[in-house]
Amino acid sequence: MSDSTIIDDNETDKDLLTSLLNGNTNSEYNEKVNRMLQSIFAKLHELKSRMIESQDKNQQLFKAGVDIIKSQSTTINENNQQLEQSKQNELYDKEKQEEIAKKQLEIVSLNDQIDKLHSVINILEKENKNAKLSFGDIKASFDSIIEKGRLQLKTLQNEKIKTETLTRQIIEEQNISNQLRTENTLMKVRIQEMLFLLQNISMESSEETYQSIAKSLYTENQHLRNLLSISNQIQSLPSKSTVTSSTTDEPTPSTIDQTDNSVE
């Protein structure tokens, strides 16, 4: 993964984090958040792999350096022994001198290699240190995102509960409204029956028939008053505004009272 790709991904993660803080909760946004989290996990896994690989290289280089140092020490000891033996034996022939010069060149070359290995080890140690710091920053950001995601999920659950409660209340109000419509329809039928009976009364001349019909009308009137009382009690519930709007075309209590008074 190149540095430019990492920078672009970081900019995208930063934009998604800003959207999360602003309270965006649509499905497209949730998908982007999931992709961002997957990207973070991939980066963490890559960073971890690089750290492990770097540590393995450090160990290998350190072991190689130790082996070189041991080899150099052995070579130096051998060369010293040879020099001492040459001095003791006073064998300063040309071949011995060339061999000694060659060994010295090897020692110089080994010293240069050791210095280079030390430089590489120092660079790798710095890279490991920077990688650990980057890993700590990414982990802190990831923990912050997870915590904010939990808070957002809790808020969404609370909103869902409120919505379900409101839906139940609306259904209850609709049931009450339907009940009132049914009662108003029944009251219409009762009023029509009363009007029909009143018309029959006007056409009847028998006093006994009039008394019987008047008694029946009085009983019906009492029944209608009871229904009207129940209707008023239902209208006093919290859904009063909804019920009133749905029954504007039905007979009003004042109209029914006038009809009852005319019957009495």
GUBA-58534 format. One line per field, with one value per residue (C-alpha): residue number from 1; residue in three letters; x, y, z. Coordinates in steps of 0.1 Angstrom, whole numbers, plus 5000, padded with zeros to 4 digits. Layout:
i: NUM,... .
aa: ala,... .
u: X,... .
v: Y,... .
w: Z,... .
END
This chain:
i: 1,2,3,4,5,6,7,8,9,10,11,12,13,14,15,16,17,18,19,20,21,22,23,24,25,26,27,28,29,30,31,32,33,34,35,36,37,38,39,40,41,42,43,44,45,46,47,48,49,50,51,52,53,54,55,56,57,58,59,60,61,62,63,64,65,66,67,68,69,70,71,72,73,74,75,76,77,78,79,80,81,82,83,84,85,86,87,88,89,90,91,92,93,94,95,96,97,98,99,100,101,102,103,104,105,106,107,108,109,110,111,112,113,114,115,116,117,118,119,120,121,122,123,124,125,126,127,128,129,130,131,132,133,134,135,136,137,138,139,140,141,142,143,144,145,146,147,148,149,150,151,152,153,154,155,156,157,158,159,160,161,162,163,164,165,166,167,168,169,170,171,172,173,174,175,176,177,178,179,180,181,182,183,184,185,186,187,188,189,190,191,192,193,194,195,196,197,198,199,200,201,202,203,204,205,206,207,208,209,210,211,212,213,214,215,216,217,218,219,220,221,222,223,224,225,226,227,228,229,230,231,232,233,234,235,236,237,238,239,240,241,242,243,244,245,246,247,248,249,250,251,252,253,254,255,256,257,258,259,260,261,262,263,264 .
aa: met,ser,asp,ser,thr,ile,ile,asp,asp,asn,glu,thr,asp,lys,asp,leu,leu,thr,ser,leu,leu,asn,gly,asn,thr,asn,ser,glu,tyr,asn,glu,lys,val,asn,arg,met,leu,gln,ser,ile,phe,ala,lys,leu,his,glu,leu,lys,ser,arg,met,ile,glu,ser,gln,asp,lys,asn,gln,gln,leu,phe,lys,ala,gly,val,asp,ile,ile,lys,ser,gln,ser,thr,thr,ile,asn,glu,asn,asn,gln,gln,leu,glu,gln,ser,lys,gln,asn,glu,leu,tyr,asp,lys,glu,lys,gln,glu,glu,ile,ala,lys,lys,gln,leu,glu,ile,val,ser,leu,asn,asp,gln,ile,asp,lys,leu,his,ser,val,ile,asn,ile,leu,glu,lys,glu,asn,lys,asn,ala,lys,leu,ser,phe,gly,asp,ile,lys,ala,ser,phe,asp,ser,ile,ile,glu,lys,gly,arg,leu,gln,leu,lys,thr,leu,gln,asn,glu,lys,ile,lys,thr,glu,thr,leu,thr,arg,gln,ile,ile,glu,glu,gln,asn,ile,ser,asn,gln,leu,arg,thr,glu,asn,thr,leu,met,lys,val,arg,ile,gln,glu,met,leu,phe,leu,leu,gln,asn,ile,ser,met,glu,ser,ser,glu,glu,thr,tyr,gln,ser,ile,ala,lys,ser,leu,tyr,thr,glu,asn,gln,his,leu,arg,asn,leu,leu,ser,ile,ser,asn,gln,ile,gln,ser,leu,pro,ser,lys,ser,thr,val,thr,ser,ser,thr,thr,asp,glu,pro,thr,pro,ser,thr,ile,asp,gln,thr,asp,asn,ser,val,glu .
u: 5000,5015,5017,4993,4967,4971,4966,4935,4921,4928,4910,4880,4880,4882,4851,4832,4841,4829,4796,4792,4797,4770,4745,4741,4723,4711,4718,4744,4763,4762,4777,4804,4811,4814,4838,4859,4860,4871,4898,4910,4912,4931,4956,4961,4967,4992,5009,5011,5026,5051,5061,5065,5085,5107,5113,5123,5147,5162,5168,5183,5206,5215,5224,5244,5262,5270,5282,5304,5318,5326,5341,5361,5373,5383,5401,5418,5429,5442,5460,5475,5487,5501,5518,5533,5544,5559,5577,5589,5601,5613,5597,5591,5590,5569,5541,5535,5535,5510,5488,5490,5481,5451,5439,5442,5421,5395,5395,5389,5362,5345,5347,5330,5303,5297,5294,5268,5249,5248,5234,5207,5198,5195,5172,5150,5147,5135,5110,5097,5094,5074,5053,5044,5034,5013,4996,4988,4972,4952,4940,4929,4910,4894,4883,4868,4849,4836,4824,4806,4790,4777,4762,4746,4732,4717,4701,4686,4672,4655,4640,4627,4610,4594,4582,4566,4549,4535,4523,4504,4488,4477,4462,4443,4430,4419,4400,4383,4375,4359,4339,4326,4316,4297,4279,4271,4257,4235,4223,4214,4193,4176,4168,4153,4132,4121,4111,4092,4074,4066,4051,4030,4019,4007,3986,3971,3941,3938,3950,3959,3981,3997,4005,4021,4042,4052,4064,4084,4099,4108,4126,4145,4153,4169,4189,4202,4211,4232,4250,4256,4271,4295,4304,4313,4335,4354,4358,4375,4404,4438,4428,4400,4414,4416,4381,4366,4381,4368,4332,4326,4298,4280,4251,4263,4252,4232,4212,4204,4193,4170,4154,4150,4134,4109,4100,4094 .
v: 5000,5034,5065,5084,5056,5057,5095,5092,5065,5086,5116,5093,5080,5116,5125,5095,5103,5139,5126,5103,5132,5152,5124,5109,5075,5065,5031,5045,5061,5029,5010,5037,5033,4995,4999,5024,4999,4972,4995,5003,4966,4959,4987,4974,4939,4952,4973,4943,4922,4949,4951,4913,4912,4941,4924,4892,4912,4928,4895,4881,4911,4910,4873,4880,4908,4886,4859,4884,4898,4863,4855,4887,4880,4845,4859,4885,4860,4837,4866,4877,4841,4840,4873,4863,4830,4848,4872,4844,4824,4854,4842,4874,4859,4874,4849,4854,4892,4890,4866,4890,4920,4900,4891,4928,4938,4912,4927,4962,4949,4931,4963,4982,4956,4957,4995,4992,4966,4989,5017,4994,4982,5018,5026,4996,5005,5040,5025,5001,5030,5051,5021,5015,5052,5050,5018,5035,5065,5042,5021,5052,5065,5031,5029,5064,5054,5022,5042,5068,5040,5024,5057,5062,5027,5033,5065,5047,5020,5046,5063,5030,5024,5059,5052,5019,5035,5063,5037,5019,5051,5059,5025,5029,5063,5048,5021,5047,5068,5037,5030,5066,5063,5032,5048,5079,5057,5039,5073,5084,5052,5058,5094,5084,5058,5085,5108,5080,5073,5110,5111,5081,5098,5129,5106,5086,5099,5073,5086,5051,5046,5080,5072,5038,5054,5083,5058,5039,5072,5082,5048,5053,5089,5076,5050,5078,5099,5070,5066,5103,5102,5074,5092,5124,5103,5088,5122,5134,5109,5122,5115,5141,5162,5132,5120,5154,5158,5124,5130,5166,5153,5134,5148,5170,5167,5200,5187,5155,5174,5196,5165,5149,5181,5181,5145,5152 .
w: 5000,4989,5011,4988,4992,5030,5030,5008,5031,5061,5045,5038,5074,5087,5065,5078,5114,5109,5094,5124,5148,5129,5135,5100,5104,5068,5054,5029,5057,5078,5048,5045,5083,5078,5049,5070,5099,5075,5061,5096,5105,5072,5080,5116,5102,5077,5103,5126,5098,5091,5127,5130,5097,5109,5143,5124,5102,5133,5149,5118,5113,5150,5148,5116,5133,5163,5140,5121,5153,5165,5132,5133,5168,5158,5127,5147,5173,5145,5128,5161,5167,5133,5137,5170,5156,5126,5149,5171,5141,5123,5091,5072,5038,5011,5012,5049,5046,5017,5038,5068,5045,5031,5066,5076,5046,5055,5091,5077,5054,5083,5104,5076,5073,5111,5110,5082,5101,5131,5110,5095,5130,5142,5113,5119,5156,5147,5122,5149,5173,5148,5139,5175,5179,5147,5160,5193,5174,5151,5181,5200,5169,5165,5201,5198,5167,5184,5214,5193,5172,5204,5216,5181,5182,5216,5204,5174,5196,5218,5188,5176,5209,5208,5172,5182,5212,5190,5164,5192,5203,5168,5164,5197,5186,5152,5171,5193,5162,5145,5177,5177,5140,5147,5177,5157,5129,5155,5168,5133,5129,5163,5155,5121,5140,5164,5136,5119,5152,5156,5121,5130,5161,5142,5120,5149,5168,5195,5229,5241,5210,5216,5252,5242,5215,5238,5264,5238,5227,5262,5267,5234,5245,5277,5258,5234,5264,5278,5244,5243,5278,5268,5236,5256,5279,5250,5234,5266,5260,5247,5211,5213,5184,5161,5170,5166,5131,5120,5131,5119,5096,5124,5146,5174,5210,5208,5178,5197,5228,5207,5192,5226,5240,5211,5218,5255 .
END
